[in-house]
Structures are given as C-alpha cells and as structure tokens.
C-alpha cells in the first residue's frame, strides 16, 4: 500500500467513512485501495463520481467489451497504472483478451472489430488532443454507432481522464499486465 507523492494525502484507513471503508475492504488491488483513500478526502464527490462511473460503465449501449477497450485506451493516454491494471469481468466474459488490449494504439489491430477500432481511436484522440479528431474519425463513429452511443462514448472517455489526476498524485499499481 502506497502513500502517493504527498501532493494530496491519502485518508488513513481507520478514518474512512463506514461505506468507503467497506468498499476499501472489498477491493483486492492495492492501487485501487489507494485511489479510494485518495478520493475519501472528498467523500460526497467520490460517491457521486462512483455512481456516475458505474452507470456509464455498466448501463450503456456500447457493450462491456467496447466500454472496457475505451477505458483502457484512455488509461494508455494517462499512463495510469491503477487504471491499466484492472479488467472488467463482464468485458472478459464478452471476449476481451490481452491480445486486444495490446493492440490499443497500434497501427494495424487485427483482434478489434471495426467498431471497436473506431471507438478506441476516438477515445484516444479525445483524451490527448481533441483537435486531431478528423472528419474521417467522425464518419467511422457514425458508421458503427448511433448518436446516443457517441454521447455515451464521449462522456465515458472524459470520465476516465481521472487517471491523469491519479498519476499526478503518484498512485501506483503493483502489477500491470500491459
């Protein structure tokens, strides 16, 4: 268990509110536990963030595999070890493989569907430099996703940028498969 870099302190485990303590105890990954301790500095905002994240991640029209690929694409841009280390069980059940994850950001992905490629490309560009999203990128999205799905993809991508802050405060994950 780390302590970050001191920019924003981690809340002591014994000082976590009961609901966040239960969440911390149910988490097996040390980096994710540290994230919970960090966010416990603003418990009400963290609860709201967690609720929104859960809804956007699980209750969307993108499917679990595309959603997880988008999350991991944004995590690659933020270089967040905590974000990159996890895998959604529902995405794995839907066929997500480490070969697919390794292709994120590659030039010629062979394991991703054209829709997944379009979503990953869009999320990566939105997370790094939105001005690089071209008309061709937009057309690729429109070929595979309706307007509601594009909105879900954009909002979820933006929410995943919390990894930038995670890196800024120095949180790490002990093991990262990518």
GITA-V994727 format. One record per backbone hydrogen bond with DSSP energy under -1.0 kcal/mol. NH is the residue of the N-H (numbers start at 1). CO is the residue of the C=O. If there is no record, write none. Layout:
# GITA-V994727
nh->NH co->CO
nh->NH co->CO
This chain:
# GITA-V994727
nh->5 co->169
nh->11 co->37
nh->15 co->12
nh->16 co->13
nh->21 co->17
nh->22 co->18
nh->23 co->19
nh->24 co->20
nh->25 co->21
nh->26 co->22
nh->27 co->24
nh->33 co->29
nh->34 co->30
nh->35 co->31
nh->36 co->32
nh->37 co->33
nh->38 co->34
nh->39 co->35
nh->40 co->36
nh->41 co->38
nh->42 co->39
nh->46 co->42
nh->47 co->43
nh->48 co->44
nh->49 co->45
nh->50 co->46
nh->51 co->47
nh->52 co->48
nh->53 co->49
nh->54 co->50
nh->55 co->51
nh->56 co->52
nh->57 co->53
nh->58 co->54
nh->59 co->55
nh->67 co->63
nh->68 co->64
nh->69 co->65
nh->70 co->66
nh->71 co->67
nh->72 co->68
nh->73 co->69
nh->74 co->70
nh->75 co->71
nh->76 co->72
nh->77 co->73
nh->78 co->74
nh->79 co->75
nh->80 co->75
nh->84 co->80
nh->85 co->81
nh->92 co->88
nh->93 co->89
nh->94 co->90
nh->95 co->92
nh->96 co->91
nh->101 co->97
nh->102 co->98
nh->104 co->101
nh->106 co->103
nh->117 co->113
nh->118 co->114
nh->119 co->115
nh->120 co->116
nh->121 co->117
nh->122 co->118
nh->123 co->119
nh->124 co->120
nh->125 co->121
nh->126 co->122
nh->127 co->123
nh->128 co->124
nh->129 co->125
nh->132 co->129
nh->133 co->130
nh->138 co->134
nh->139 co->135
nh->140 co->136
nh->141 co->137
nh->142 co->138
nh->143 co->139
nh->145 co->141
nh->150 co->146
nh->151 co->147
nh->152 co->148
nh->153 co->149
nh->154 co->150
nh->155 co->151
nh->156 co->152
nh->157 co->153
nh->158 co->154
nh->159 co->155
nh->160 co->156
nh->161 co->158
nh->162 co->159
nh->163 co->160
nh->164 co->161
nh->166 co->162
nh->167 co->163
nh->168 co->164
nh->169 co->165
nh->170 co->167
nh->171 co->166
